[in-house]
Amino acid sequence: MSVRVDHVIVTSPWDPASPRSWSGVVLPMMESLRDEFERVDFVPAGTETALIDRALARLHGLRDRTHLPAWSAPTARRRSRRVADALRTLPRDAPIIGIAATPELLDVPSSRRIVQVTDSSFAALADTYPDLARVPAHVRRGALRIEREVAGRTESFVVASAWSRERLLDDLEIRPSRVRVARLGPGVRSLPGVVRPPRPQDAPLRLLFVASDWRRKGGDIAVSAVDELRRRGHDVRLTVVGDAVPPLPEHVLRAGRLRREQMSSAYLTHDVLLEPSRASAGGVVVTDALHHGLPVLAAATGGLTDLVIDSSSGWLIADDGAPGPFIKAVEERVLTSDLASYSDNAARWAADNADWRGWARSVRAAIEGFNDTRDEGEMTR
């Protein structure tokens, strides 16, 4: 029988008050946890970097390699000790929820109950995220040791997609009952009373591309696909939102970084989100788009396959890393579809399946249901 939990402790290396933390989801996570539990204490993780890791970061940088100080034992232990020290003043029976905080939990006493909210396994991200391809083998081995040590003391994991769950189960070899899928809610909410305007007849197809990581998100594929579509005579427009990117053609609108209300407006004033990502665990931008009724044309990779319902709220593409499949999909599927119907399906699915109240309830279930014999995922695995 599970025991109701009223008090939890949250720790994270991310600022819980910043709307940009961890792709914009930490703030709504904290808000939903405070709505779900009677008391939520936040313990900040340390930000110090050990001297040896500062030196190694510079050395690896000179060789165009990545060191990852946070995942190195000297820094991880320094930062996690700060968390452990702060926990001494808080009740021992309050579970700890670590948000993207695996290394910061390294020195938390084994007597403390731990629930991790995470992208997936370290190996899953290192195998699929291009930036992590530059991590040397010995740095990766050290990170995997830290992950396994902390995983051994973690009661439950909460991830945003079935893909993340499967990788976590396979890479860490843990019981299925310890990993729960809880879809994220929106990082950007639509403004009250603001609705999607009707699309004018004979209007161009307005594609939106959002990226803080140009290479991982497939910015080159997005631009090349639109270039070719226009060359073939299709009236297609592309807006790029995000950090600095390579030089863009004149017909591509570079919007730069947008405030939350501007981002909401962008979702509402475009016809399709173009998401040719090379890797994606949680799909925050896709979730935001669906909540705004914006259909998504996405690569069938990672967690995106959990979010986009093919031929209903969007289109999933068997991506080969080139623009060709996206060009074909726009010509043969997007331009021939009833986009208003897709928009309605997207908004309805998001409201029913990806909200923060449901996410917080799943976190509670992960805490309170850990001692259940088996969960649905274990019975079907």
Secondary structure as GFF3:
##gff-version 3
##sequence-region A 1 381
A	DSSP	beta_strand	7	12	.	.	.	ID=ss1
A	DSSP	alpha_helix	21	24	.	.	.	ID=ss2
A	DSSP	alpha_helix	26	36	.	.	.	ID=ss3
A	DSSP	beta_strand	39	44	.	.	.	ID=ss4
A	DSSP	alpha_helix	51	62	.	.	.	ID=ss5
A	DSSP	three_ten_helix	69	71	.	.	.	ID=ss6
A	DSSP	alpha_helix	73	87	.	.	.	ID=ss7
A	DSSP	beta_strand	96	99	.	.	.	ID=ss8
A	DSSP	three_ten_helix	103	105	.	.	.	ID=ss9
A	DSSP	beta_strand	114	117	.	.	.	ID=ss10
A	DSSP	alpha_helix	122	128	.	.	.	ID=ss11
A	DSSP	three_ten_helix	130	134	.	.	.	ID=ss12
A	DSSP	alpha_helix	137	151	.	.	.	ID=ss13
A	DSSP	beta_strand	156	159	.	.	.	ID=ss14
A	DSSP	alpha_helix	162	172	.	.	.	ID=ss15
A	DSSP	three_ten_helix	176	178	.	.	.	ID=ss16
A	DSSP	beta_strand	179	181	.	.	.	ID=ss17
A	DSSP	beta_strand	205	211	.	.	.	ID=ss18
A	DSSP	alpha_helix	219	231	.	.	.	ID=ss19
A	DSSP	beta_strand	236	242	.	.	.	ID=ss20
A	DSSP	beta_strand	252	256	.	.	.	ID=ss21
A	DSSP	alpha_helix	260	268	.	.	.	ID=ss22
A	DSSP	beta_strand	272	275	.	.	.	ID=ss23
A	DSSP	alpha_helix	284	291	.	.	.	ID=ss24
A	DSSP	beta_strand	296	299	.	.	.	ID=ss25
A	DSSP	alpha_helix	304	307	.	.	.	ID=ss26
A	DSSP	beta_strand	314	317	.	.	.	ID=ss27
A	DSSP	alpha_helix	324	329	.	.	.	ID=ss28
A	DSSP	pi_helix	330	334	.	.	.	ID=ss29
A	DSSP	alpha_helix	339	353	.	.	.	ID=ss30
A	DSSP	alpha_helix	356	368	.	.	.	ID=ss31
A	DSSP	alpha_helix	376	380	.	.	.	ID=ss32
###
